[in-house]
């Protein structure tokens, strides 16, 4: 059972899902999924890799540029894939923050 999760359909029709789990305030597990193209797949997995080991505050810093760089660059026509991965990761973080028990 993830601590936070999100599923977002992008303007291109690709859907990305990210589920995150935390332990002691850090991301311990990330489950990414997409039905999109190779650029979408690379972007959502890069976002997942960038999330591992981070605190919620550190997750806020993961953006489309970091994701683009983590995959070794994207054509301008596919930058929306990195943007969708960022949005999905941030939505999963938001879900965690809204549902966590203090």
Secondary structure, DSSP 8 states (H G I E B T S, - for coil): --SEEEEEE-TTS-EEEEEEEEETTEEEEEEEEESS-HHHHHHHHHHHHHHTT--HHHHTT--HHHHHHHTT---GGGHHHHHHHHHHHHHHHHHHHHH---
